[in-house]
């Protein structure tokens, strides 16, 4: 498995210049500070797999953050990615989410389903 890219700002410019226009596994974190989770603290807020364009997925899913960093209450965010190598990359992302939940006792902040 290849390594993740460097971290880039989750802004319109950052996405346009750095997010690939191909499928990718993507992590998002707070630029500064940690979030208190049930089992500890982490800067991570989201793990997603873009089955199409990572660039489009970030803009569609985080347009509010890209145009107004910090609007979701976590301060500016950053993203990094691994371009997809097929199912192995999707499986790797699922493994990262599983490990996060195991280590921190709950799902990353922006991976949570809205309450019904």
Secondary structure, 3 states (H helix, E strand, C coil): CCCCCCCEECCHHHHHHHCCCCCEEEEEEECCCCEEECCEEECEEEEEEECCCHHHHHHHHHHHHHHCCECCCCECEEEEEEECCCHHHHHHHHHHHHHHHHHHCCCCHHHCCCCC
